[in-house]
Amino acid sequence: MEMVQNILLTVLVFFVIVSIHEWGHFYFAKRAGILVREFAIGFGPKLFSVKKGETRYTLRLIPAGGFVRMAGEDPEIVDVQSGQTIAVRTEGGKVIRIYLDRLDERSNVIRGEVEFIDLEHKLKISLNVEGETEELNVHPQALMISKGRETQIAPYNRQFGSKTVGQRALAIFAGPLMNFVLAFVLFAIHIQLAGIPIEPQDKVQIGQIIKGQPAAEANLQVGDEIKTVNGVEIRGDFNKLIELVGQSANKSMKWAIIRDGQLIELSITPKPDPETGEGKVGIGRDYPTRQAGIGETITYAAKAMKNMTVVIFDSFKMLITGQFKLDDLGGPVRTAEITSQIASSGIVQLISWTAILSLYLGIFNLLPIPALDGSRLIFLGFEAIRGRPVDPNRESMVHFIGFAMLMLLMLAVTYNDVMRLVRG
């Protein structure tokens, strides 16, 4: 039952941070008047799809992100050429449907050969109907039907490229912005639930025991106060405890603890950490806390945002300078594994971890890597400086190459993650 709960919580974490990111793009694109064709969570084949208003909402197979497809960003409507025979249905004096196939099966339509068609600017169609030209106005939300698929036309003023640089930049930046907002809110909720540590602390009390580790085997319990280790008084100095334990891998240590007012002596032998070789016993400290006020909550949430941002950029720096190996990197599988483990620790820890993931997603998407939001913002910056956009074909090629490289990296780290699980 706990495993099922952890899986559901892990899925929920991914769904929330990706959805809020894509909702940022969606909301500000709609505010700018851009036609949003699809709001998708995941990539690949569709698992679920429903259309509401002008937008189709889809859940796709590969849970590695999401996207908002805006009109004008990619080829989306079958081109209609002069001389082509089509059928149209009108309502209120305007074309509301344009049929490109199975014309003989359409009823209540006007059928003819196209002499002129403009679905972006003039919104007009001229048809040769039995030798006579018929001029028709097209509704700005008319649907084009081909091979059983309906696609709403996109007049130029509804396309992404028709908007000002500022409007387009905001629609792109809004995705990471929503991740930052979500991270701040979650950090604030975590602080409200967990409280603020009381300073100064005059004792070290155990708040967590990791199963299978020396502390659990020695029968240490949550709530025990650590008095001395090898005769050294600990008081409130947790760092001193870490130092003593770290120096004692595979060496028996004498611990004196206070439990329910009674002094108890135990022998504990720390295990060496597989990576560092330092001794570990598998405990976490219990920090006495107090309820945070509104002002403190805002302040501490802002500090958490700042500190984690520094940590994230430090990790990027290590990656660039080669201090990380490919085996050190983790993809969606590794992230899901860690999320599931944290979910086992309780909702308070999971909220904090979700805040970190949301912050990371926002920062990562602003990196100047092709196909990411940061790269698209750079192209818009060039447009603002030059006074004209970069050749769309060249920009699309850059983003395509970047996306392909990201997918290759994703496959590599996912393979790594799977092999790590197989090897245990």
C-alpha positions as CSV (number, residue, x, y, z in Angstrom):
1,M,0.0,0.0,0.0
2,E,2.8,2.4,0.9
3,M,4.5,1.6,-2.5
4,V,1.3,2.5,-4.4
5,Q,1.0,5.7,-2.4
6,N,4.6,6.7,-3.1
7,I,4.1,6.0,-6.9
8,L,0.9,8.2,-6.9
9,L,2.7,11.0,-5.0
10,T,5.7,10.8,-7.4
11,V,3.4,11.1,-10.4
12,L,1.5,13.9,-8.8
13,V,4.8,15.8,-8.2
14,F,5.8,15.6,-11.8
15,F,2.3,16.4,-13.0
16,V,2.2,19.6,-10.8
17,I,5.6,21.1,-11.7
18,V,5.2,20.4,-15.4
19,S,1.6,21.6,-15.6
20,I,2.3,24.8,-13.8
21,H,5.2,25.5,-16.2
22,E,3.0,24.9,-19.3
23,W,0.1,26.8,-17.7
24,G,2.4,29.9,-17.6
25,H,3.0,29.7,-21.3
26,F,-0.7,28.9,-22.0
27,Y,-2.1,31.7,-19.8
28,F,0.1,34.5,-21.2
29,A,-0.2,33.3,-24.7
30,K,-4.0,33.5,-24.4
31,R,-3.8,36.9,-22.8
32,A,-1.8,38.1,-25.9
33,G,-4.5,36.8,-28.2
34,I,-2.5,33.8,-29.5
35,L,-4.4,30.8,-30.6
36,V,-3.2,27.9,-28.4
37,R,-3.9,24.7,-30.3
38,E,-2.7,22.1,-27.7
39,F,-1.8,22.0,-24.0
40,A,0.2,18.7,-23.6
41,I,1.7,17.0,-20.6
42,G,4.4,14.5,-21.8
43,F,5.6,13.6,-25.3
44,G,4.9,10.9,-27.8
45,P,1.6,9.1,-28.4
46,K,-1.6,10.4,-26.8
47,L,-3.0,8.6,-23.9
48,F,-5.9,11.0,-23.2
49,S,-7.3,13.9,-25.2
50,V,-10.1,16.3,-24.7
51,K,-10.9,19.6,-26.5
52,K,-12.3,22.6,-24.6
53,G,-12.8,25.8,-26.5
54,E,-10.0,26.4,-29.0
55,T,-7.5,24.2,-27.2
56,R,-7.0,20.4,-27.1
57,Y,-5.7,19.1,-23.7
58,T,-3.6,15.9,-24.0
59,L,-1.8,13.5,-21.8
60,R,1.0,11.8,-23.6
61,L,3.0,8.6,-23.0
62,I,6.5,9.8,-22.2
63,P,6.5,11.8,-18.9
64,A,9.6,13.9,-19.7
65,G,8.0,17.4,-19.9
66,G,5.2,19.0,-21.8
67,F,4.5,21.7,-24.4
68,V,2.0,24.4,-25.4
69,R,1.6,24.4,-29.2
70,M,0.8,27.9,-30.4
71,A,-0.5,28.9,-33.8
72,G,2.2,29.9,-36.2
73,E,5.0,28.1,-34.5
74,D,5.0,25.1,-36.9
75,P,3.3,23.9,-40.1
76,E,-0.2,23.1,-39.0
77,I,-2.8,23.4,-41.8
78,V,-2.8,21.6,-45.1
79,D,-2.1,24.2,-47.8
80,V,-5.0,24.9,-50.2
81,Q,-3.9,25.7,-53.7
82,S,-5.7,27.6,-56.5
83,G,-7.4,25.1,-58.8
84,Q,-8.1,22.7,-56.0
85,T,-11.7,21.6,-55.5
86,I,-13.1,22.0,-52.0
87,A,-16.4,22.3,-50.2
88,V,-17.4,24.9,-47.7
89,R,-20.3,25.3,-45.2
90,T,-21.5,28.7,-44.4
91,E,-23.4,30.2,-41.4
92,G,-24.5,33.8,-41.0
93,G,-22.9,34.7,-44.4
94,K,-19.4,33.4,-43.4
95,V,-17.6,30.1,-44.1
96,I,-17.4,28.1,-40.9
97,R,-16.0,24.8,-42.3
98,I,-13.7,24.0,-45.2
99,Y,-13.7,20.4,-46.4
100,L,-10.7,19.1,-48.4
101,D,-11.7,15.5,-48.9
102,R,-14.8,13.2,-49.2
103,L,-16.5,16.1,-50.9
104,D,-19.4,13.9,-52.3
105,E,-20.4,12.9,-48.7
106,R,-20.8,16.5,-47.5
107,S,-24.3,18.0,-47.3
108,N,-25.4,21.6,-47.1
109,V,-22.2,22.8,-48.6
110,I,-20.9,24.9,-51.5
111,R,-18.6,23.0,-53.7
112,G,-16.3,24.6,-56.2
113,E,-12.8,25.2,-57.6
114,V,-10.6,27.6,-55.6
115,E,-9.7,30.8,-57.5
116,F,-8.4,32.7,-54.5
117,I,-7.9,31.9,-50.9
118,D,-6.4,33.9,-48.0
119,L,-7.0,32.5,-44.5
120,E,-4.4,34.7,-42.7
121,H,-5.1,38.3,-43.7
122,K,-8.2,39.0,-45.8
123,L,-10.1,35.9,-44.7
124,K,-11.7,35.4,-48.1
125,I,-12.3,32.5,-50.5
126,S,-13.3,32.8,-54.2
127,L,-14.8,29.7,-55.7
128,N,-15.7,28.8,-59.2
129,V,-19.1,27.2,-58.8
130,E,-20.4,25.8,-62.1
131,G,-18.7,28.6,-64.1
132,E,-19.7,31.4,-61.8
133,T,-17.3,33.1,-59.2
134,E,-18.6,33.2,-55.7
135,E,-16.9,35.4,-53.1
136,L,-17.1,34.2,-49.5
137,N,-15.9,35.7,-46.3
138,V,-14.3,33.3,-43.8
139,H,-15.1,33.2,-40.1
140,P,-11.9,33.8,-38.0
141,Q,-12.6,30.6,-36.1
142,A,-13.5,28.5,-39.2
143,L,-12.4,24.8,-39.1
144,M,-10.5,23.0,-41.9
145,I,-11.4,19.3,-42.1
146,S,-9.1,16.8,-43.8
147,K,-8.7,13.1,-43.2
148,G,-11.2,13.2,-40.4
149,R,-9.2,15.8,-38.5
150,E,-10.5,19.3,-37.6
151,T,-8.0,22.2,-37.4
152,Q,-9.0,25.7,-36.6
153,I,-7.6,28.3,-39.0
154,A,-5.3,30.9,-37.5
155,P,-5.6,34.5,-38.8
156,Y,-2.3,36.3,-38.7
157,N,-3.4,38.3,-35.6
158,R,-3.9,35.0,-33.7
159,Q,-0.4,33.7,-34.6
160,F,2.6,33.8,-32.2
161,G,4.7,35.7,-34.8
162,S,2.2,38.6,-35.1
163,K,2.6,39.7,-31.5
164,T,5.2,42.2,-30.2
165,V,8.6,41.1,-28.9
166,G,7.4,41.8,-25.4
167,Q,4.3,39.8,-25.6
168,R,6.1,36.8,-27.1
169,A,8.9,37.1,-24.6
170,L,6.4,37.1,-21.7
171,A,4.6,34.1,-23.1
172,I,7.9,32.2,-23.2
173,F,9.3,33.5,-19.8
174,A,6.0,32.8,-18.0
175,G,6.7,29.0,-17.9
176,P,9.8,29.3,-15.8
177,L,8.3,32.2,-13.9
178,M,5.4,30.0,-12.7
179,N,7.9,27.4,-11.6
180,F,9.6,30.1,-9.5
181,V,6.3,31.1,-8.0
182,L,5.4,27.5,-7.2
183,A,8.8,26.9,-5.6
184,F,8.4,30.0,-3.4
185,V,4.9,29.0,-2.3
186,L,6.0,25.4,-1.5
187,F,9.0,26.6,0.4
188,A,6.6,28.9,2.4
189,I,4.2,26.0,3.1
190,H,7.1,23.8,4.2
191,I,8.3,26.4,6.6
192,Q,4.8,26.8,8.0
193,L,4.5,23.0,8.5
194,A,8.1,22.3,9.7
195,G,8.6,25.5,11.7
196,I,11.8,27.4,12.4
197,P,14.7,25.9,14.3
198,I,15.1,27.3,17.8
199,E,18.5,28.8,18.3
200,P,20.8,28.3,20.1
201,Q,20.4,24.5,20.6
202,D,22.0,23.0,23.7
203,K,21.5,19.4,22.8
204,V,21.5,16.9,19.9
205,Q,18.4,14.8,19.7
206,I,17.7,12.0,17.2
207,G,14.9,12.8,14.8
208,Q,15.4,10.0,12.2
209,I,16.8,6.4,12.2
210,I,17.6,4.9,8.9
211,K,16.7,1.2,8.7
212,G,19.5,-1.3,8.3
213,Q,22.2,1.2,9.4
214,P,24.4,0.9,12.6
215,A,22.1,3.2,14.6
216,A,19.1,1.0,14.0
217,E,21.1,-2.1,14.8
218,A,22.4,-0.6,18.1
219,N,18.7,0.1,19.1
220,L,19.0,3.9,19.0
221,Q,15.6,5.5,19.0
222,V,14.0,8.7,17.8
223,G,14.0,11.2,20.6
224,D,17.2,9.9,22.2
225,E,19.5,12.7,23.4
226,I,23.2,12.1,22.6
227,K,25.2,13.0,25.6
228,T,28.8,11.9,24.9
229,V,30.6,9.9,22.1
230,N,33.9,8.2,23.1
231,G,33.8,10.4,26.2
232,V,33.5,13.7,24.2
233,E,30.6,15.9,25.2
234,I,28.4,16.7,22.3
235,R,26.0,19.3,23.8
236,G,24.4,21.0,20.8
237,D,27.3,20.6,18.4
238,F,26.0,18.2,15.7
239,N,29.0,19.0,13.5
240,K,31.3,17.6,16.2
241,L,29.2,14.4,16.2
242,I,29.5,14.2,12.4
243,E,33.3,14.7,12.6
244,L,33.8,12.0,15.3
245,V,31.6,9.5,13.5
246,G,33.3,10.3,10.1
247,Q,36.7,9.4,11.6
248,S,35.6,6.1,13.0
249,A,34.6,4.0,10.1
250,N,34.6,0.3,11.1
251,K,35.7,1.3,14.6
252,S,33.6,0.6,17.7
253,M,32.4,3.8,19.5
254,K,31.0,4.3,22.9
255,W,27.8,6.4,23.0
256,A,26.1,7.7,26.1
257,I,22.5,8.7,25.5
258,I,19.6,10.0,27.6
259,R,16.3,8.2,27.1
260,D,13.2,9.0,29.2
261,G,15.5,10.6,31.8
262,Q,17.8,7.5,32.0
263,L,21.5,7.4,31.0
264,I,22.2,4.5,28.6
265,E,25.5,3.4,27.1
266,L,25.7,1.8,23.7
267,S,28.4,0.5,21.3
268,I,28.1,1.6,17.7
269,T,30.4,0.8,14.8
270,P,30.0,3.3,11.9
271,K,29.9,1.9,8.3
272,P,32.2,3.5,5.7
273,D,30.4,5.6,3.0
274,P,30.8,3.9,-0.4
275,E,31.9,7.1,-2.0
276,T,33.8,9.0,0.6
277,G,34.9,6.3,3.0
278,E,33.8,8.4,6.0
279,G,31.9,6.7,8.8
280,K,28.1,6.8,8.8
281,V,25.6,5.5,11.4
282,G,22.3,6.5,9.7
283,I,20.7,9.1,11.9
284,G,19.1,12.5,11.4
285,R,18.9,15.3,13.9
286,D,15.7,16.5,15.4
287,Y,15.6,20.3,15.4
288,P,13.3,21.8,18.0
289,T,11.2,24.3,16.1
290,R,8.7,27.0,16.7
291,Q,5.8,28.3,14.5
292,A,6.9,30.8,11.9
293,G,5.2,34.2,11.5
294,I,4.0,35.5,8.2
295,G,7.0,37.8,7.8
296,E,9.4,35.0,8.8
297,T,7.8,32.6,6.4
298,I,8.4,35.0,3.5
299,T,11.9,35.7,4.6
300,Y,12.9,32.1,5.1
301,A,11.2,31.1,1.8
302,A,13.2,33.7,0.0
303,K,16.4,32.5,1.7
304,A,15.6,28.9,0.7
305,M,15.1,30.1,-3.0
306,K,18.5,31.9,-2.9
307,N,20.4,29.1,-1.3
308,M,19.0,26.4,-3.6
309,T,19.7,28.6,-6.7
310,V,23.3,28.8,-5.6
311,V,23.5,25.1,-5.2
312,I,21.9,24.5,-8.7
313,F,24.3,26.9,-10.4
314,D,27.2,25.3,-8.6
315,S,26.1,21.9,-10.0
316,F,25.9,23.4,-13.5
317,K,29.4,24.8,-13.1
318,M,30.7,21.3,-12.0
319,L,29.1,19.8,-15.1
320,I,30.7,22.3,-17.4
321,T,34.2,22.0,-15.9
322,G,34.0,18.2,-16.1
323,Q,33.8,17.5,-12.4
324,F,30.8,15.3,-13.1
325,K,30.9,12.1,-15.0
326,L,28.0,10.7,-17.0
327,D,27.4,8.1,-14.4
328,D,26.8,10.9,-11.8
329,L,23.9,12.3,-13.8
330,G,20.4,11.3,-13.3
331,G,17.4,11.5,-15.5
332,P,13.6,11.1,-15.0
333,V,14.0,7.6,-13.7
334,R,16.5,8.6,-11.0
335,T,14.5,11.7,-10.1
336,A,11.4,9.5,-9.8
337,E,13.3,7.1,-7.6
338,I,14.5,9.8,-5.2
339,T,11.0,11.4,-5.2
340,S,9.5,8.1,-4.1
341,Q,12.1,7.7,-1.4
342,I,11.4,11.2,-0.1
343,A,7.6,10.5,-0.2
344,S,8.2,7.7,2.3
345,S,9.6,10.3,4.7
346,G,6.4,12.3,4.8
347,I,4.5,15.1,3.2
348,V,6.6,17.9,4.8
349,Q,9.8,16.6,3.2
350,L,8.0,15.9,-0.1
351,I,6.8,19.5,-0.3
352,S,10.3,20.8,0.2
353,W,11.6,18.4,-2.5
354,T,8.9,19.5,-4.9
355,A,9.9,23.1,-4.4
356,I,13.5,22.2,-5.3
357,L,12.4,20.4,-8.4
358,S,10.2,23.3,-9.5
359,L,13.0,25.8,-9.0
360,Y,15.4,23.5,-10.9
361,L,13.0,23.2,-13.8
362,G,12.5,26.9,-14.0
363,I,16.3,27.6,-14.0
364,F,17.1,24.8,-16.4
365,N,14.6,26.0,-18.9
366,L,16.2,29.5,-18.9
367,L,19.6,28.1,-19.9
368,P,20.7,29.3,-23.4
369,I,20.4,25.7,-24.8
370,P,18.6,25.3,-28.2
371,A,15.0,24.2,-27.8
372,L,14.7,25.5,-24.2
373,D,12.9,28.7,-23.3
374,G,16.3,30.5,-22.6
375,S,17.4,30.0,-26.2
376,R,14.0,31.3,-27.6
377,L,14.4,34.4,-25.4
378,I,17.9,34.9,-26.9
379,F,16.5,34.8,-30.4
380,L,13.8,37.4,-29.4
381,G,16.6,39.5,-27.9
382,F,18.4,39.5,-31.3
383,E,15.1,40.5,-32.9
384,A,14.6,43.4,-30.6
385,I,18.2,44.6,-31.2
386,R,18.1,44.1,-35.0
387,G,14.6,45.3,-35.5
388,R,13.7,42.3,-37.5
389,P,13.3,38.6,-36.7
390,V,15.9,35.9,-37.3
391,D,15.1,33.7,-40.3
392,P,12.4,31.3,-39.0
393,N,13.9,28.4,-40.9
394,R,17.3,28.9,-39.3
395,E,15.8,29.3,-35.8
396,S,13.7,26.2,-36.3
397,M,16.8,24.2,-37.3
398,V,18.7,25.4,-34.3
399,H,15.9,24.4,-32.0
400,F,15.5,21.0,-33.7
401,I,19.1,20.2,-33.3
402,G,19.0,21.2,-29.7
403,F,16.0,19.1,-29.0
404,A,17.5,16.1,-30.7
405,M,20.7,16.5,-28.5
406,L,18.6,16.8,-25.4
407,M,16.7,13.7,-26.3
408,L,20.0,11.8,-26.8
409,L,21.2,13.0,-23.4
410,M,17.9,12.0,-21.9
411,L,18.2,8.5,-23.4
412,A,21.8,8.2,-22.1
413,V,21.0,9.2,-18.5
414,T,17.8,7.1,-18.5
415,Y,19.8,4.1,-19.6
416,N,22.2,4.9,-16.8
417,D,19.3,5.1,-14.3
418,V,17.8,1.8,-15.4
419,M,21.2,0.0,-15.3
420,R,21.8,1.5,-11.8
421,L,18.5,0.0,-10.7
422,V,19.3,-3.4,-12.3
423,R,22.7,-3.5,-10.5
424,G,21.0,-2.5,-7.3
